[in-house]
Amino acid sequence: MTKHYPPLVALGESNAAGVRQSFAQSRLWFLHQMAPERAQHNIVTRMTLSGVPLDAARLEQALNAVCQRHSVLRSCYRTTADGQEQWVPAAFRFHLETLDLTPLPPQSRDSALQQYMRDDLAKAFDLERGPVWRASLVDIDAQRQELIITLHHIAFDGRSGEILLLDLMHAYAEPPSGVASPAPLQYGDFAAWEPHYMTPTLIAEEVAFWRDHLAGMPVQLAFADRPRPAGPAKAGRHAVALPADLVERLKKAARAQRQPLFVLLATLFNVWLRYVSGQSRFLVGTDVHGRDLPELADIFGFFVNQLTLTCELADDTTLAELLVQTRHSIRQAHAHRQLPFDLLVSHLAPQRQADRSPLFQVKFNYQRDRFCSHTFGDARITHTQVLQDLAGFDLVLDLMHRRDEIEATLEYNQHLFGAEEIERLSAVWLHLLDHLDGLLDQPIEALCEHLQRWNDAHLHQQQSQQARQSRTRLASTVRRTVSL
């Protein structure tokens, strides 16, 4: 069915007088007001630069030019008698922080950088006063710098990262002679347009679908025998790389089953969750871009929506059959992806817990690398990294497809999982991917038995390695004692 969109028009200077917050922004604004000291919706983007160092003054000028081009980077947030608003202050000046780590011993600089990034990730923004982003240029040595940009999710999404990098590199290469020209359309224009498309009638239709679609599904994914302490989750991260040969085999298997790679990877993640949690029916979240209207493609702001996927893994269902079921579930959900997640939650009203995401507590995301450029000024971009908080989730698997490889980052709640356990469970997931060809005709029950055997084998390997390390430390201690 072809969607019919009302026209999207530029509001011009009226943005500065105040415009409604989008549905997506309203959810984050509500959560911010509940706990303004929390930084759960911060996103840290890191770019490693080698070669000719960037000029800090010129970079700050470029950052200000980007601010002038995209008003959402200058916006502040408030609640008025007319509702929740975003507004742009008349005067704004962005300041670039600089940090010099060269006085530190070379072996200590990377750990100091990682600590700086963790601290920046945990530093809350004041959304009422702004700004909603900050940037730092870190000197590591004469040939290496790190550009650290931290933004609040209320003004930023994945596509915005591409726009930010492209506009920033352009402004740095060609510094504006005067005030930078704004983009033709701004996020405030979208926020004002949104209720003309997302009408009460459309909302009612979409809510009716989701109410029926999610009926009877558990809205909590409980991990067996894991007590859940009160308070916010403490995030841990475990990163692994899927090598090019494995990725090629996965793509070949997906083609043979006539399925997209996303469906294959999502299905295997669901099987892994079935084993880890012990539940056969649960919900998993995934992010969708929310930019269906062509005019939205190059607007900087927060468009991403969260989509709820149903997962039902009966013991006698084969993996090949589950692939078909998963694709059907994903297609159904995507056909109704336009309903903002906060509206879905408010209408279905599941039982809320202060520090848990509603409907689903696990997310799966797969995307292509957004950093398409390899140069910045006269420097080369040799590495990129994105960090963000768990934001109420227990597990988040992010897959970033870079050229021929896939970088997998598993973020987890340290109140529920230990680092060694996550390392082991991650290895079990990799075994599942690596042995895919021989598993397609096997039922879920048999797959879980395979996962258990792989888990036991890896646990034995971990215990043996720890025993060897203990014997080595003991022998070293004895030698030192004897030498005295």
Secondary structure, DSSP 8 states (H G I E B T S, - for coil): -----------GGGGGG-EE--HHHHHHHHHHHH-TT--TTEEEEEEEEEES---HHHHHHHHHHHHHH-GGGT-EEEEETTEEEEE--S-----EEEEE-TTS-HHHHHHHHHHHHHHHHTS---TTT--SEEEEEEEEETTEEEEEEEEEGGG--HHHHHHHHHHHHHHHHS--SSS----SS-HHHHHHHHHHHS-HHHHHHHHHHHHHHTTT--S----TT----SS---EEEEEEEE-HHHHHHHHHHHHHTT--HHHHHHHHHHHHHHHHH--SEEEEEEEE----SGGGTT--S---EEEEEEEE--TT-BHHHHHHHHHHHHHHHHTTTTS-HHHHHHHH-----TTS-SS-SEEEEEEE------EETTEEEEEEEEEE--TT-SEEEEEEEETTEEEEEEEEETTT--HHHHHHHHHHHHHHHHTGGGTTTSBHHHHHHHHHHHHHHHHHHHHHHHHHHHHHHHHHHHHHHHH-
